[in-house]
Amino acid sequence: MAVTFPELLRFEDLALLLLRLMVVVEFGASGYYHLKDPVGRAKSLGLSPKAAAALGAAEVLASAALVTGVLLQLAALGLILLGLGAIGKKIFQWKTGFWGKDGYGWHYDSMLLAMNLVIVTTAGGKLVLRF
């Protein structure tokens, strides 16, 4: 028999807001740095500078959507697709394991993917702007 604490369910929307904000911090910062230095970021990722800038723009726009709640599910779905691309690149092109060398594997990407899946399936909770 599982032990549950139903009284904690009243914090569900706050927990979803905090989850969204953590995703925003990660992807927003990543997008900012892609836009700030697309040439440098492109080299480190094996992309063209235009692709790095496009990736940065997508991350920043999706982060804005997660903060406001406007098109939130589409934004989280887009971030899932970006995450799958990152995981695929790490596994198939860079031959990186789950934990990777020195902790630079794709475990972190998987966690962000799961966080975005929660956002997609819950619509981010009630603490969002609705239009």
VOSEKE-714425 format. One record per residue (C-alpha): residue in three letters; x, y, z. Coordinates in steps of 0.02 Angstrom, whole numbers, padded with zeros to 5 digits, always signed. Example, Ala and Ser with C-alpha at 12.3 -4.5 7.8 and 13.67 -1.06 7.14 Angstrom:
BEGIN
ala+00615-00225+00390/ser+00684-00053+00357/
//
This chain:
BEGIN
met+00000+00000+00000/ala+00070+00168-00051/val+00076+00309+00075/thr+00010+00471+00005/phe-00013+00646+00071/pro-00171+00714-00011/glu-00157+00879+00082/leu-00003+00919-00024/leu-00110+00921-00181/arg-00160+01100-00141/phe+00017+01149-00193/glu+00003+01067-00364/asp-00013+01229-00462/leu+00130+01311-00367/ala+00239+01158-00401/leu+00196+01167-00586/leu+00239+01352-00589/leu+00408+01316-00509/leu+00438+01175-00632/arg+00400+01292-00777/leu+00516+01425-00706/met+00659+01300-00692/val+00635+01251-00874/val+00630+01437-00919/val+00794+01471-00829/glu+00881+01330-00921/phe+00814+01359-01095/gly+00805+01548-01080/ala+00988+01559-01031/ser+01039+01436-01166/gly+00942+01533-01297/tyr+01016+01697-01238/tyr+01193+01631-01257/his+01153+01558-01429/leu+01092+01730-01484/lys+01233+01824-01400/asp+01373+01721-01482/pro+01300+01616-01623/val+01471+01587-01701/gly+01550+01520-01542/arg+01398+01418-01495/ala+01387+01349-01672/lys+01566+01285-01661/ser+01535+01198-01494/leu+01376+01116-01559/gly+01432+01076-01735/leu+01300+01188-01813/ser+01301+01336-01929/pro+01291+01509-01846/lys+01118+01533-01924/ala+01059+01368-01850/ala+01130+01415-01679/ala+01039+01583-01687/ala+00877+01498-01740/leu+00896+01375-01597/gly+00924+01520-01477/ala+00772+01613-01541/ala+00664+01457-01521/glu+00725+01431-01343/val+00695+01613-01294/leu+00522+01618-01373/ala+00473+01453-01292/ser+00536+01517-01124/ala+00427+01672-01142/ala+00278+01560-01178/leu+00313+01454-01024/val+00323+01609-00913/thr+00161+01684-00975/gly+00063+01529-01017/val+00026+01591-01193/leu+00041+01443-01313/leu+00120+01351-01167/gln+00087+01174-01226/leu+00153+01209-01401/ala+00309+01288-01326/ala+00340+01140-01212/leu+00312+01021-01357/gly+00439+01120-01459/leu+00564+01108-01317/ile+00535+00920-01311/leu+00579+00910-01496/leu+00736+01015-01466/gly+00780+00900-01321/leu+00758+00745-01429/gly+00875+00825-01557/ala+01005+00860-01423/ile+00992+00683-01354/gly+01004+00610-01528/lys+01159+00714-01567/lys+01241+00660-01404/ile+01202+00476-01428/phe+01228+00450-01615/gln+01351+00585-01668/trp+01454+00620-01513/lys+01438+00441-01444/thr+01403+00508-01270/gly+01335+00391-01137/phe+01191+00430-01021/trp+01308+00501-00888/gly+01445+00545-01011/lys+01623+00589-00971/asp+01636+00705-00822/gly+01446+00709-00808/tyr+01416+00786-00980/gly+01299+00651-01043/trp+01119+00661-01094/his+01044+00629-00922/tyr+01012+00816-00899/asp+00926+00828-01069/ser+00816+00681-01022/met+00765+00766-00861/leu+00717+00926-00955/leu+00622+00821-01081/ala+00522+00740-00940/met+00490+00911-00861/asn+00421+00976-01026/leu+00314+00821-01043/val+00235+00862-00874/ile+00203+01039-00935/val+00124+00978-01097/thr+00009+00854-01009/thr-00046+00973-00869/ala-00054+01133-00972/gly+00062+01208-00842/gly-00067+01216-00703/lys-00184+01360-00660/leu-00052+01493-00628/val-00041+01550-00809/leu-00111+01691-00914/arg-00254+01629-01021/phe-00304+01716-01183/
//
